[in-house]
Amino acid sequence: MDNNIYHNISEKVRKILVNTPWRKVLTFSFFVLLSSILWFFQIYRQNFTASYDLPIRYISIPDSVIFNTPLPESINITIKDNGYGLFNSYFTKRKDSLTIDISEVFATTSNKVLSSTSLQQAVKNKLQNTATLVNYDPSFITFQYTALKQKKLPVIFNGQVFISSGYLLDGDISILPDTVLAYGPETILNGMNYVYTVNDTIHEYNSESPLKYAIKNIENVKFIPDVVDVYVPIDKYTQKNLQIEIVCINLPEKLEVKFFPSSVKVSFLVGLSQYQQITEKDFVIQLDYNDLKNTRESHVPLRIISMPDHIQSVSMSPADVEFIFEQNNYD
């Protein structure tokens, strides 16, 4: 049944293809294509008028100024050109930014205005050679600004970083740069002694890359730079055990003290990068004779007087010891 249906359909298609006057179809299609090409060429040769917005990009803005009014973000231009030129301008040129160098304007004009002549020439430089500039708006740009005072301020990280399991803090958190330049009215800057980064909390941190934070915004004040890198030094940790001798200070010359045991095991977590560098010499466990001579207890608690920075979970075993005093037998 399926084979018969397929055969019938194939036969009908074959008859249509055989009976179609392909020469007439191809001839008609050729003339339609030729007419379309000639029409496009005719359109491209004719002149048209069109308008579009040309974006403006400002560069070299002095850090010590703040503009009183927003600067125009684009300029609306009307041009006259042939069809090809308009097509090319609209789809390839209209997204190109018109670059205005603020420092150059400030250096060459006393009234801080980009004149109509200068703006017109800048726009013409962005157009096709065949295009004619008919109109542009705005016709000039005025840079009304306020001169700002400057103050160098230290940056404080205003956040919390929680280290991932298996890692520990391997040094102090640092900020780069650790100071920024603040520009603003003198009355505001006089009351500022430091600036903060934006507040944030990071969980499960285990990256070696710096954290980027913006400086917390203060109205009418701008910061250079306005973003800093916060470095959180971390390292994978492991446990290390050391046997540390107990020492006694302020002991009279003719007296000795013996501790039971004479050394204790100190356990701690340390980063892998510092594992080999930390030794028994980095720890001091001591007791004072002046404290021991008056005690009536059989055991005295121990304490670590000195140990390396950036180790964690430090413990001693045992945490206390027994002791006895003995007289020296030699003169």
Backbone hydrogen bonds, N-H to C=O, Kabsch-Sander energy under -0.5 kcal/mol:
donor,donor_aa,acceptor,acceptor_aa,energy
5,I,1,M,-1.8
6,Y,2,D,-2.4
7,H,3,N,-2.2
8,N,4,N,-2.4
9,I,5,I,-2.4
10,S,6,Y,-2.3
11,E,7,H,-2.1
12,K,8,N,-2.1
13,V,9,I,-2.3
14,R,10,S,-2.2
15,K,11,E,-2.1
16,I,12,K,-2.0
17,L,13,V,-2.4
18,V,14,R,-2.3
19,N,15,K,-2.4
20,T,16,I,-1.2
22,W,20,T,-1.8
24,K,21,P,-0.6
25,V,21,P,-1.8
26,L,22,W,-2.8
27,T,23,R,-2.1
28,F,24,K,-2.6
29,S,25,V,-2.5
30,F,26,L,-2.2
31,F,27,T,-1.9
32,V,28,F,-2.1
33,L,29,S,-2.4
34,L,30,F,-2.6
35,S,31,F,-2.4
36,S,32,V,-2.1
37,I,33,L,-2.2
38,L,34,L,-2.3
39,W,35,S,-2.2
40,F,36,S,-2.4
41,F,37,I,-2.4
42,Q,38,L,-2.0
43,I,39,W,-2.5
44,Y,40,F,-2.7
45,R,41,F,-1.4
46,Q,42,Q,-1.0
46,Q,43,I,-0.7
48,F,81,D,-3.3
50,A,79,I,-2.3
52,Y,77,I,-2.0
54,L,75,I,-3.0
56,I,73,E,-2.8
57,R,98,L,-2.4
59,I,100,I,-2.5
65,V,62,P,-1.2
66,I,146,T,-1.6
68,N,144,Q,-2.7
69,T,144,Q,-0.7
75,I,54,L,-2.3
76,N,137,D,-2.8
77,I,52,Y,-2.5
77,I,75,I,-0.6
78,T,135,N,-2.9
79,I,50,A,-2.7
80,K,132,T,-2.4
81,D,48,F,-2.4
83,G,43,I,-0.7
83,G,46,Q,-1.3
84,Y,44,Y,-1.0
86,L,82,N,-2.8
87,F,83,G,-2.4
88,N,84,Y,-2.6
89,S,85,G,-2.6
90,Y,86,L,-2.8
91,F,87,F,-2.0
92,T,88,N,-1.9
93,K,88,N,-0.7
93,K,89,S,-1.2
94,R,89,S,-1.9
96,D,93,K,-1.6
98,L,55,P,-3.4
99,T,97,S,-0.8
100,I,57,R,-2.7
102,I,59,I,-2.5
102,I,100,I,-0.9
103,S,60,S,-0.6
105,V,101,D,-1.8
106,F,102,I,-2.6
107,A,103,S,-1.7
108,T,104,E,-1.6
109,T,105,V,-1.7
114,L,141,I,-3.1
115,S,113,V,-0.9
119,L,115,S,-2.7
120,Q,116,S,-2.6
121,Q,117,T,-2.2
122,A,118,S,-2.2
123,V,119,L,-2.2
124,K,120,Q,-2.5
125,N,121,Q,-1.8
126,K,123,V,-1.6
127,L,124,K,-1.4
131,A,128,Q,-1.2
132,T,80,K,-2.4
134,V,78,T,-2.9
134,V,132,T,-0.6
135,N,78,T,-1.7
137,D,76,N,-2.2
141,I,114,L,-1.7
143,F,112,K,-2.5
144,Q,142,T,-0.9
145,Y,143,F,-0.6
146,T,66,I,-2.5
148,L,64,S,-3.3
149,K,184,G,-2.3
151,K,182,A,-1.8
153,L,151,K,-0.5
153,L,180,V,-2.8
155,V,178,D,-2.7
156,I,195,V,-2.6
158,N,156,I,-0.6
159,G,157,F,-0.9
160,Q,200,D,-1.9
162,F,202,I,-3.1
163,I,161,V,-0.6
164,S,205,Y,-2.4
167,Y,164,S,-1.7
168,L,235,D,-2.0
170,D,233,P,-3.2
174,S,231,Y,-2.0
176,L,229,D,-2.7
180,V,153,L,-2.5
181,L,224,I,-2.6
182,A,151,K,-3.3
182,A,180,V,-0.6
183,Y,222,K,-2.9
184,G,149,K,-1.7
188,I,185,P,-0.8
189,L,185,P,-2.2
190,N,186,E,-2.1
191,G,188,I,-1.0
192,M,189,L,-1.8
195,V,154,P,-2.4
197,T,156,I,-2.0
198,V,214,A,-2.2
200,D,158,N,-0.9
202,I,160,Q,-3.0
205,Y,162,F,-2.7
211,L,230,V,-2.8
213,Y,211,L,-0.5
213,Y,228,V,-2.6
215,I,226,D,-2.6
216,K,196,Y,-3.1
218,I,221,V,-0.5
221,V,218,I,-1.9
222,K,183,Y,-2.5
224,I,181,L,-2.4
228,V,213,Y,-2.8
229,D,176,L,-2.8
230,V,211,L,-3.5
231,Y,174,S,-3.0
231,Y,229,D,-0.6
232,V,230,V,-0.6
235,D,168,L,-1.8
237,Y,166,G,-1.7
238,T,270,V,-2.4
240,K,268,F,-2.7
242,L,266,V,-2.3
244,I,242,L,-0.7
244,I,264,V,-2.9
246,I,262,S,-2.5
247,V,285,I,-2.4
249,I,287,L,-2.6
255,L,252,P,-1.5
256,E,326,E,-3.6
258,K,324,I,-2.6
260,F,322,E,-2.6
264,V,244,I,-2.3
265,K,317,S,-2.6
266,V,242,L,-3.2
266,V,264,V,-0.6
267,S,265,K,-0.5
267,S,315,S,-2.5
268,F,240,K,-1.9
269,L,312,Q,-3.2
270,V,238,T,-2.8
272,L,236,K,-2.8
274,Q,271,G,-1.3
275,Y,271,G,-0.6
275,Y,272,L,-0.7
278,I,274,Q,-1.4
279,T,277,Q,-0.5
282,D,279,T,-1.7
283,F,280,E,-1.7
284,V,306,S,-2.1
285,I,245,E,-0.6
286,Q,284,V,-0.5
286,Q,303,R,-0.9
287,L,247,V,-2.3
289,Y,249,I,-2.5
291,D,288,D,-1.1
292,L,288,D,-2.0
293,K,289,Y,-2.7
295,T,292,L,-1.2
300,V,321,V,-2.6
302,L,319,A,-2.7
305,I,284,V,-2.7
305,I,303,R,-0.7
306,S,284,V,-1.2
311,I,308,P,-0.6
312,Q,269,L,-2.0
315,S,267,S,-2.4
317,S,265,K,-2.0
321,V,300,V,-2.1
322,E,260,F,-1.9
324,I,258,K,-1.7
326,E,256,E,-2.9
328,N,254,K,-2.1
